[in-house]
């Protein structure tokens, strides 16, 4: 009877073999079941040596994520204390300026601090964004290391290879050192990114702010009627109060990836101006020091119908002035009368095109001098185009208000103004038997007659950096003086009306950039930090407030009985325009928004940094 060696070997030897190592086929089978990428016992042993390194990586990544989270939470909770518009030092200086309005050194110190606080604010916003991405990278490293470690821990025990003697812990220590070095490099790169990207878009020096942001009757025979103006959006904030003039609105956002978006089209050039809409055409402007253009879109589908450069303007300097990026060359909003589209830029050029894109006339008004740049938008009335030309104190030519014939560009009248420093836009309305132009600039709210430009009345109530534009609502001129208050004036006075026609004033939650909106009964304001406040239009008493804690540069707009609020990051919030706060709906659009919306016949047009958006809404029953 024959037998194999395996049959004859001692049982003790057989048991010893089983304790020292399983058969190769069994080990491979177990390895295959535990981790598919490991194809051999040697590979399992190799990756098993990574366990100490992966453990170090998990702990270091966890600590890194906790540190970043703690830093971001600290920044969040300290944000209110670092609000650039609520600095006790700055508020105290503004109080002193209120007592001594002619103190130029005090005014310069306020501007210096204002610039410093805004730089801090924008730097914090940049740090928040960068910190979020660094946090994502840290969490990714943590999850990858933890997952790999967990998979390796589940492997069957593999006996050490006896062929090569390795010093204990040598490979593990080497891997650990490389792991620590890699994670340390990740932390260093994250901190370096925070330092590099945490810069402010504002100028570094206060001095750089200085570089920033015919009498007779018109021959116009094709001027549109006031009714046509009311059914379109012919200028900044539309017919006057940023209230839709036609239709019942039902602002409800769809639950889709692009809610209510009828179309969106690329914006070819930078600019902070808002859309104007007339009929089937939407107009915006854009440009830089090299080229300044007008863009016309089809309101039906967003197709770019034409683009025209504003060039060869008589009197315009060949060497363009230095204009800061924070305001840009195309901050003023255009105007349209249904036949022509009008545009102005921060270099002082003023031009008109037909709505089909043919040039009509152009002229150069001089280079305006204003800290932070020139931003006053054009105002329009049938047959007349109004330009507010307020410059810094002592600028050549001073401040003035000008009226041009829409058809020919002929200067109809020009009036000097005892004002300076303004970034607000004028409005035109009929009241007290006259068509009045209201303009805001240091230190006056002023009213001029549209007919001949003569001054009707003034009120010395403007203090601070005048950026919000006025509105006319509830029979009152409502204006924001950032360092004084929200004020309401009756428009039927003459001469100095500061004491005789001031109806009410409020110093609560004053906006510094955005303009108010009103439905005639209530007045709404929103600060740059997202604090929305409702006031009673009759007496100025606060009705309610709501802090949305988001950056807002776009002025609020009212459609029917709803108010639209738009943040710079694309958060669109709709609230009821009533005496009780109630949020109706909200969504988010992937773009940056600084311009104000245009509302026409069930549609809202939004100018983003990258796209022009058209939103459609059903009419309410």
Buried (B, 14 or more C-beta within 10 A) or exposed (E): EEEEEEEEEEEEEEEEEEEEEBEEEEBBEBBEEBBEEBEEBEBBBEBBBBBBBBBBBBEBBBBBBEEBBEBBEEBEEEBEEEBBBEBEEBEEBBEBBEEEBEBEEBBEBBBBBBBBBBBBBBBBBBBBEBBEEBBEBBBEBBEBBBEBBEBBEEBBEBEEEEEEEEEEEEBBEEBBEEBBEBBEEBBEEBEEBBEEEBEBEBBEEBEBBBBBBEEEEBEBEEBBEEEBBBBBBBBBBBBBBBBBBEBEBBBBBBEEEBBBBBBBBEBBBEBBBBBBBBEEBBBBBBBBBEEBBBBBBBBEEBEBBBBBEBEEBEEBEEEBBEBBBBBBBBBBBBBBBBBBBBBBBBBBBBBBBEBEBEBBBBBBBBBBBBBBBBBBBBBBBBBBBBBBBBBBBEBEEBBBBBBBBBBBBBBBBBBEBBBBBBBBBBBBBEBBEBBBBBBBBBBBBBBBBBEEBEBBBBBBBBBBBBBBBBBBBBBBBBBBBBBBBBBBBBBBBEEEBBEEBBBBBBEBBBBBBBBBBBBBEBBBBBBBBBBBBBBBBBEBEEBBBBEBEBBBBBBBBBBBBBBBBBBBBBBBBBBEBBEEEEEBBBBEBEBBBBBBBBBBBBBBBBBBBEBBBBBEBEEBE
